[in-house]
Amino acid sequence: MKKNWQILGFAVAFSALLALPLQAQAQPPHSSHRAKKYAKVKVKASKSRVAFVPAVPSYGQLAGLHLNQQDPLALKSSVALVMDQDTQEILFRKNETAVLPIASITKLMTGLVIVEAHLPMDEMITITEADIDTEKGSRSRLKVGSELSRGELLHLALMASENRAAHALGRSYPGGLGVFVATMNERARSLGMKDTSYVDPTGLSSRNQSSAKDLALLVDFTSRTSSRLREFSTSAAHQVDVGNRTLTYGNTNRLVSNPAWEIGLQKTGYISEAGRCLVMQAKVSGRRLIMVFLDSAGKLSRLGDAERVKRWLETSPNTVNRPTL
């Protein structure tokens, strides 16, 4: 087993290296302190440089979920679930009960807790030192001292996956951050999300974990009940005024701007331990669907998986007995 993981780790590193320009020097991605180990690889060129490839695979890779070769749709996500929202029929499943880190998919629950608390959306909240990411060291254009309304913070957290915005929402919740996270977990249990646990409102911690089965419940509920979450998560772009600056943010999911898609609610996520993740409520061939993709192996592959599922549903003549894993 150890030998197999060594082979897999080499394959991951080598594939990432091939994706680099010949004379490029990749910057190490943000990661946790325990994951800040990088494999140095010399690139032979006229001016050799050193490229850095993450040495830490996702939890799905460690669990061997990517080794399943029976996927009839050839999805790049190791975990997937597609469900008809109205009939609750499972159209496709792949490792849907596997419990993995979910990265910024967390922010969908963050948003749900905020809107259900009926807090004033026009209340101004100041970004503080406490909102700086010390887990992964991710950057933010919201400088310490910036003031935004709760509604603007929620919009940026859902649409642009702004980590300081999400953290500030939890920190400013009545009772503080600890109460907020406890409320997130209580709400998950009330929705029947038995495999889900949260430790922060951003998803930067790999201890924020869930399964595709649980996340389908969350997407189903939020898309049915919250027009604000639907609107904020599917905005293509949004501008906010911060002091004397106007900041323009784009959606982390480019499919919301694609006229071929009718998306009612969505959220993306990524940390190295989780891989690329995506959840959506979308209409395909006249059917309202819930789609969950976790631990996708490439930067754009989660969107490619959504496209593959869409084409499959549009071309498949059958509406029942679809392939499952």
Secondary structure by P-SEA (a helix, b strand, c coil): caaaaaaaaaaaaaaaaaacccccccccccccccccbbbbbbbbccbbbbbbcccccccccccccccccccccccccccbbbbccccccccccccccccccccccaaaaaaaaaaaacccccbbbbbccccccccccccccccccccccaaaaaaaaaacccaaaaaaaaaaccccaaaaaaaaaaaaaaaccccccccccccccccccccaaaaaaaaaaaaaccaaaaaaaaccbbbbbcccbbbbbbbccccccccccccccccccccccccbbbbbbccccccbbbbbbccccccaaaaaaaaaaaaaaaccccccccccc
